[in-house]
């Protein structure tokens, strides 16, 4: 099974900060990585697909990069509504797997 | 607007069974693969199972293989997850999701249904 390791597991940041979350795969997965945002009590919301493509309706301050084993999700200027947990997810093969999540909270 | 509505969760003793349902609307259901993802209390997301559009190909996580069965009825726009031999560690919110094309992201999620396994 492909393991996804996110770093950091949590971070504290201020509104306006640039934030980057890393996701490392245990083997090469091309660009078969997607990112989700989850707020308490809600289902995850899709943010990015194919490593760097923005889902419809997602603000352009979100961006994704990477291929192979290393991927990043970047928020260029953190907004109050961005405080949440973020997950990466690989769809290269089955079983599909998620990273353990990165919690972004207010400094 | 595409919507997914799960039902069938509840409280069940260890060793028991449940069948979860997810009704889809606003899409041509038989064009899309569907998956189930679960989230234990205070924990992260766990991919559980996938069924392709024709219903003939299914995959499972090792943690549920042999105990859970995914199926679909395209005439009813519904995907099911049969849960058997339930364990305390199966306690979670179960989300139904639609799988999109490029890179297969899970682009639509239901609100989830809660399964609690406890004596």
Contacts between the chains, C-beta under 8 A, distances in Angstrom:
chain1	res1	chain2	res2	distance
A	1	B	62	7.4
A	31	B	103	6.7
A	32	B	103	5.3
A	32	B	104	7.4
A	33	B	103	7.5
A	34	B	103	6.2
A	34	B	104	7.8
A	34	B	105	3.9
A	34	B	106	7.2
A	36	B	45	7.6
A	36	B	106	7.5
A	38	B	45	7.8
A	43	B	95	5.6
A	43	B	109	3.9
A	43	B	110	6.7
A	43	B	111	6.0
A	43	B	112	5.9
A	44	B	45	6.6
A	44	B	95	7.7
A	44	B	106	7.7
A	44	B	109	6.0
A	45	B	109	7.7
A	46	B	105	5.6
A	46	B	106	6.6
A	46	B	107	5.1
A	46	B	109	7.9
A	48	B	105	8.0
A	49	B	100	7.0
A	49	B	102	6.4
A	49	B	103	4.9
A	49	B	105	3.8
A	49	B	107	7.4
A	50	B	102	5.4
A	50	B	103	3.8
A	50	B	105	7.7
A	51	B	103	7.5
A	53	B	102	7.3
A	53	B	103	7.8
A	55	B	105	7.3
A	55	B	107	6.8
A	85	B	44	8.0
A	87	B	44	6.7
A	87	B	45	5.6
A	89	B	45	7.6
A	89	B	47	7.6
A	89	B	105	7.5
A	89	B	106	7.2
A	91	B	103	5.7
A	91	B	104	4.0
A	91	B	105	7.0
A	94	B	50	6.6
A	94	B	59	4.1
A	95	B	47	6.0
A	95	B	59	6.7
A	95	B	60	7.4
A	95	B	61	4.8
A	95	B	62	6.8
A	96	B	35	7.3
A	96	B	47	4.3
A	96	B	50	6.9
A	97	B	47	6.2
A	98	B	37	7.9
A	98	B	44	6.2
A	98	B	45	4.4
A	98	B	46	6.9
A	98	B	47	6.3
A	99	B	44	7.6
A	100	B	44	5.2
A	101	B	44	4.5
A	101	B	45	7.4
